[in-house]
């Protein structure tokens, strides 16, 4: 069984397993300690979500992401992601109040972010960028150098945010959302501009 070295990042003893990554023994993803970035409102910290956070996350998806598409990320679906050993759900919170969240699924060759949002009232405070960095850190710690995600084609603010964070638009799909609305696929190569880990391509 292969363990992620603790020296690679600041982690707690609570770790989450990614099964079958790289076709080898299970890896343990780090559950990051609450992070207070200088870019984030100092009242907010980042932690792994629990099942009790599912309703708030699902409601944010319904009102911030899935507007006009129907509600697919229900509390039950969010709970399945929280329980999934190959998925991390992280929240940026101030006490019991969730200001943003990200869902990241870890695959052998990439991390896919199917859902990511920050509440309108706390945007432009570095919370979204801190959540992305959280995912990027867990990805590189697990030896994964590629992150992919999607955005609605009409969500120009989100697309600009991702581009500013180093994500490239790699494809436009005319009917990605609800079979009728265009979407954009984005990706970021985390190894670009620095040495790849030993044994990687």
WOJOQUI-V584238 format. One record per pair of residues at least 24 apart in sequence whose ideal C-beta (glycine too) atoms are under 6 Angstrom apart, sorted by sequence separation. I is the first residue (numbers start at 1). GAP is how many residues later the second one is. D is the distance in whole Angstrom. If there is no record, write none. Layout:
i | gap | d
I | GAP | D
I | GAP | D
This chain:
i | gap | d
1 | 24 | 5
4 | 24 | 5
54 | 24 | 4
162 | 24 | 5
2 | 25 | 6
3 | 25 | 6
54 | 25 | 5
152 | 25 | 6
4 | 26 | 6
100 | 27 | 5
51 | 28 | 5
99 | 28 | 6
111 | 28 | 5
102 | 29 | 5
153 | 29 | 4
153 | 30 | 6
51 | 31 | 6
100 | 31 | 6
104 | 31 | 5
152 | 31 | 6
153 | 31 | 6
49 | 33 | 6
102 | 33 | 6
111 | 33 | 6
132 | 33 | 6
150 | 33 | 5
151 | 33 | 5
92 | 35 | 5
150 | 35 | 6
110 | 36 | 4
111 | 36 | 5
112 | 36 | 5
113 | 36 | 4
149 | 37 | 5
53 | 38 | 6
110 | 38 | 6
92 | 39 | 6
148 | 39 | 5
49 | 40 | 4
147 | 41 | 5
48 | 42 | 6
49 | 42 | 5
56 | 42 | 5
73 | 42 | 6
46 | 44 | 6
57 | 44 | 5
90 | 44 | 6
145 | 45 | 4
46 | 46 | 5
145 | 46 | 4
44 | 48 | 5
44 | 50 | 5
140 | 50 | 5
43 | 51 | 4
65 | 52 | 6
64 | 53 | 5
61 | 54 | 6
136 | 54 | 6
143 | 54 | 6
44 | 55 | 6
60 | 57 | 5
19 | 66 | 6
19 | 67 | 6
17 | 68 | 5
18 | 68 | 5
41 | 84 | 5
22 | 86 | 6
40 | 86 | 5
21 | 87 | 5
39 | 87 | 3
40 | 87 | 5
18 | 88 | 5
46 | 88 | 5
40 | 90 | 5
37 | 93 | 5
32 | 102 | 6
30 | 108 | 6
69 | 108 | 6
29 | 109 | 5
69 | 109 | 5
30 | 111 | 6
29 | 113 | 6
27 | 115 | 5
9 | 128 | 6
9 | 132 | 5
8 | 133 | 5
4 | 137 | 5
